[in-house]
Amino acid sequence: MSFYEFLWQAVKRPELLVEYAGRADMQIEISVEADFYDRLRQIAVLAVEILEREAAHIDGPIPQLLERCRDVARFVGEARMDLEAAGRDASGLRPPRC
């Protein structure tokens, strides 16, 4: 499973991203009562934050990190389009800096 696919699974099962963030020494909360679009937005924002935190602790380019960065950027772009198409707030969504 690619990281991109993992992120879409996390929209359905937020505990996946919570566990992943814990391995990056981050404590995050995702509202399980939120509707699909609210969870999508939360996952998109948090995925960028987690990836950037991971990248900050790594010296030099690592192919897996670059691939993960592309996956997160793709996910955020699609999340933005989905949110906007549904008339939901997509402000603050941005691709990762890596």
Secondary structure as GFF3:
##gff-version 3
##sequence-region A 1 98
A	DSSP	alpha_helix	3	12	.	.	.	ID=ss1
A	DSSP	alpha_helix	15	23	.	.	.	ID=ss2
A	DSSP	alpha_helix	36	56	.	.	.	ID=ss3
A	DSSP	alpha_helix	63	85	.	.	.	ID=ss4
###
